Amino acid sequence: MIKKIQINDARFPLGKGAGSDAIHRDPIYSYAVTNLIDDSGHIGTGFAFTLGEGNDLVCKAAAFYAKQLKGRDIEELMANFGAVFNQFANEQQFRWLGPHKGVVHLALASVTNACYDLWAKKRGVPLWKLLTDLTPQEIVNTLDLSYLEDELTTEQALHLLQNNQPGKSDRFQIIEKGYPGYDTSIGWFNYSDEKVRENCRKAVAEGFTAMKLKVGSADPERDIRRAHIVREEAGDDIKVMLDANQQWTLPQALKICKDLQSMNPYWIEEPTHPDDILAHATLAKAIAPTKLALGEHVPNRIIFKNYLQTGSAGFIQVDAVRVGGISEFITVSLLCRKFNIPVVPHVGDMGQLHQHLVLFNHIAMGHEALFLEHIPHLQQHFVHPVKIEGGVYKTPVEPGSSCDLKSLN
Amino acid sequence: MIKKIQINDARFPLGKGAGSDAIHRDPIYSYAVTNLIDDSGHIGTGFAFTLGEGNDLVCKAAAFYAKQLKGRDIEELMANFGAVFNQFANEQQFRWLGPHKGVVHLALASVTNACYDLWAKKRGVPLWKLLTDLTPQEIVNTLDLSYLEDELTTEQALHLLQNNQPGKSDRFQIIEKGYPGYDTSIGWFNYSDEKVRENCRKAVAEGFTAMKLKVGSADPERDIRRAHIVREEAGDDIKVMLDANQQWTLPQALKICKDLQSMNPYWIEEPTHPDDILAHATLAKAIAPTKLALGEHVPNRIIFKNYLQTGSAGFIQVDAVRVGGISEFITVSLLCRKFNIPVVPHVGDMGQLHQHLVLFNHIAMGHEALFLEHIPHLQQHFVHPVKIEGGVYKTPVEPGSSCDLKSLN
């Protein structure tokens, strides 16, 4: 039984230049943390990610949801978590502040993720193990599929999972091999050309076969120059992704994306405003076969559905610490599987949680095991930091979702 | 010069049943209020609307923006408010909490609206007068048109306003005549059939020529029965609008909207989730010529642009206390004018502010003077409550935007 709730505002200033992109010159990676303390002594930890200012607002909103969990048994809660999620997401007065987006939805992510963490810890297994052991029906019971009825009914979700049962045991091999990673830290926005070049070499030497550069400069020439530097250092066999962090207008994006095709990007990420579904659809059509990646700032399953329906996204970057937590992440992953679009999460959690979720997506849904973003910034703050060897995530073995923070333990 | 900032969390419990809809059984109409106190003694008041719980979060976020206005001169600020809005909306760490939606965007509305109110008070004129006296260039300077470049450039916005200058003096007649209202209070969700019937008669007797019923019940028969009660009492000449408050799935909406066509609704409002642009487009096509009204929960100009581009909306209900305040309301109204779609605001402000804005939309942009929602709930709390006579809003004459609250004066 959950007997105590703790909410913590955890902020971690970064080193100079690290984490910078075309919007965020000076981010403070922060977590709005929910701890659910069970009478068995287990502590379920979940969080949402923010960039500093306003992390306290998410904490306050998380407290509103979390207090309603006091006295609940975690197994009983998770047996029908879809209904709990739906109730929280539609709390009649709070809903106005979204609905299903912004501060309140980030808060829901924090609380939802704490529930899953507690669930896995009480069962004494890593989250990936808990999730991959669930039956299709048990998985569907954790999901809120409302407003997806035109694309994914409860029955269709169930069938999708059942149809992917056969290959499951083969796909379990990924547990031994580990999930491939890609390096986001070669080219933060404020890094000099020289530093980008040096980081590329280092990433290649470490075994990464994919890496990402921040673009979206006011000076398109800078973007193009730096993109070619990365291609030069990486060679033709390595996947290079470009991330514009929403800096372009649609007319600008149409032009510069075509210019950038000369260095053969694997994807172009967040070219323009994350709410502009039609602009992404127009752009995707114009620059095919180059693909767009998006989702870092998309708050819920309904908007993802629209992105998938318009064929705008070549890759979906849903983030379980941005949408309403693990439950909605799985919902969006099911939608993507239906549309046959790969899920490559943005990792506001620095990969701690998502290393579990991509294993689940691969094993239970048959999603391709493409690669998972790797950002090393907060390693020293986690009790069980991710382990990357030869550019590959080593499968975590500790019970829970790997989200425990040292400062809160 | 702005020398002091006050933020107030103002909550007003309503009478039994009032304000209820298919989602909100027990709302507490609340305002996150920003007061900007000028060294001339003027107090600029603006607010965002919420339904109670979480109003404090909006207040906290408003304080973050408002403190940055200390020491600024209001005329200097408003001469280039578009740039100020853009800067606030993209505050690098805070932006993550939206972007441009949820708690932070509601907070921006509160602060923005306080700026406009102070501006009008210092000039000693009602807001509608200030706005209609601005030149097209001065209006455009107050707007942030970023991410609209594919539909409305700065130059196009300017031309649109200039092209509507000729008929302006004729349209000023609305000031004398007053702007028509429609009655939202006949059919709140929790009212009995008898109360709905009685309220209809009262509204007709008071001179209203348009009124709205809440639908979206779990029991479609209830909706259909009540809709026909209203039509019966109102007769064929009165416009009757139906508001589902997002309660239907797309498959449900496709069915029930067709059933409801038998009572000839003037519009059907918020049939499904406010983020589901494509569902609205599908539905709009299926039930034409019956039109959809939407926008009460749409947070920003970019999503409105997508709704307009897909032809989903017959009426746009942008609310200046939900989007980023008056500035973004005007931006959305310009977009609507371009697409030739009427603006019929949702009035989270109880019409206090919007009575000014619809006059401006009509006079400066040539929008049809259709009608403005009227909700009488908070009349006793405003210093200058709206005046409705014979179903028509009397044009306000006091300086400012009519948003002063008694409790804070």
Interface residues (C-beta under 8 A of the other chain):
Chain A: I23 H24 R25 D26 P27 I28 F49 T50 L51 G52 E53 G54 D56 L57 V58 K60 A61 F64 N90 E91 Q92 Q93 F94 R95 W96 L97 G98 P99 H100 K101 G102 V103 V104 H105 L106 S146 Y147 E149 D150 Q246 T249 L250 P251 Q252 T272 H273 P274 D275 D276 I277 L278 A279 T282 H297 P299 N300 I302 I303 K305 N306 Q309 T310
Chain B: I23 H24 R25 D26 P27 I28 F49 T50 L51 G52 E53 G54 D56 L57 V58 K60 A61 F64 N90 E91 Q92 Q93 F94 R95 W96 L97 G98 P99 H100 K101 G102 V103 V104 H105 L106 S146 Y147 E149 D150 Q246 T249 L250 P251 Q252 T272 H273 P274 D275 D276 I277 L278 A279 T282 H297 P299 N300 I302 I303 K305 N306 Q309 T310
